Every structure is written in structure tokens, then in C-alpha cells.
Amino acid sequence: MRIESAGRGRPRLAMAGIFAGAATLGVASGIVAHGADGPRWVFALLILSAGIVGIAQQTLPEAPTRSTGSRVPP
Amino acid sequence: MTRNGARSGGHRSWIGTALAFSLSTALAGAVTGALLGAAGGLLPPAVRLAAASLLAVPALALGGLTLAGRGVPPPQCDRETPQRWVQAGATAWAVSNGAALGCGATNRLGFWLWYAIPAGALLAGRPALGVLLYGTYGAVRGTMVWVLLLGLTRWVGDDYAAWLFRRRAAAQALAAGQLVLLGAAVAVALGL
């Protein structure tokens, strides 16, 4: 398995960093978003959700971000 | 965007293609969010508040079911971008594919949590908040191409697609947990 030999720590660390970055972005954006009708921290959670979905969708079968347009998953 | 396809035209070519893709994705998300926020502004605040409160219930239920291993797939256009877009050229494909993915609704969604984005942008009722929310989604999704091309291909090799696919269960759990958290937050903050 190439993944095992490539070192398992770094990809996990990178993914954790991405999630932490998305969380930070979400909270910061929520704080900046003055004037929201609802409480700001709910909007911050929404922003965090947007970041999580954007990342999580990369795990879909043949995610379109890296596809060439095929309609059929591998 | 395949690594080989993106890099086939040389270093400068794939960077330009990836940049066009990222910008298009972020812009499409921002425009979609602005339109939804503007449309939501036409609704009375009481209606938006009530709708958000009601949506907390399915959010809690669907997130909980997914965490319990009994999740149901979300309604979605389970397809990828049309093949003919690829034949239009790398930059045209990057722009059109980015626009489709920045909006997201016409492609495979995979996660119930995605629906929180258009719903949140609409119920926020302000174009600026819609841009912030939906634009974040588009920007993150568009930025991931750099993580794939510059990071994962280096760390896990050309098999990065399979590496990502094997983490789908973890991604589902994370998204479902966030959906439960969001539903609970809305229920607490806005009331049921």
C-alpha cells in the first residue's frame, strides 16, 4: 500500500489543519457578520458548515473537482 | 480536475487552469448566495425565523440518523459535469465546471449538510450574508483543487482519489455531527 509507506501522519495532520482552518474561518466570519438577524454564533456555525461541506465533498466518488466530466463514477 | 489532465499543458498551464477554476467556483458561490440573500430579504423576518426553527427538526433527525448508521441519501442530481465541457478547452472547462460546483445544486451533493448553505443564505435575508456563507462554500471547494494538486499528490501519490474515497465514512460522520450541532444551535438560539 503506497499510502502506508508514504507516511500516515502527514496527510492526517494536513486534514486536521484544513479543518482547524475552516473552523477558524467560520468563527472569525461569524464574529465579523454584525447585523445578522439571528445570533452571530449560529451564523458562524453555518459558515463552518459551508467549509466542512466543501472539503467533505472531495470524498465523493470521482468528485467533480478532480474529474474530467464523466457521468459514471469509477 | 485530474492531476495529469491539469498538468498536461505544462506548469504554467495547469496553474492558470486551477486558478480559473478556483476563482470561478468562489464567484459562483458568491453570486448564488447574493441572489438567495436578496430573495430571502423579500420574506418577512418572522417567516424566516419560523422557517429556520422548523428546519432545525429535520437537521437534528437527519444528522442523528446518519450518525446512527441509518442515514438516507439526500435528494440530489447524482451526476457530474457534462463531458462536452471538457472538449471546450481547459480554461473554458475550468470556468464552467467551477461555476457549476460553486453553486453545487446541479452536481452530486452527498451530504445533507449541503442544504444548510442555500437555506442559510436564503433565511439570512441579506445579500452580504448570502455572499459570505455561499461564497465560503464556493471558495473552499475551489481551493481544494490546490490541496489535491500540490498536497495530496505529493503525500499519497497518484492514488489520492482512492485515498480520499476511503475517508468518505469519516466525512459523513463529520458532516452529520455538524448538522446535529447546527440543528441544536438553531433550536436553542431561535426556539422551536
Interface residues (C-beta under 8 A of the other chain):
Chain A: R2 I3 A6 G7 R10 P11 A14 M15 I18 F19 A22 L25 G26 S29 A33 G35 A36 D37 G38 P39 W41 V42 F43 L45 L46 I47 L48 S49 A50 G51 I52 V53 G54 I55 A56 Q57 Q58 T59 L60 P61 E62 A63 P64 T65 R66 S67 T68 G69 S70 R71 P74
Chain B: M1 T2 R3 G5 P45 R48 L49 A52 R79 E80 T81 P82 Q83 R84 W85 V86 W93 N97 A100 L101 G104 N107 R108 L109 G110 F111 L113 W114 A116 I117 G120 A124 G125 R126 L129 L132 L133 Y134 T136 Y137 G138 A139 V140 R141 T143 M144 V145 V147 L148 G151 L152 W155 V156 G157 D159 A161 W163 L164 F165 R167 R168 A170 A171 Q172 L174 A175 Q178 L179 L181 L182 A185 V186 A189 L190
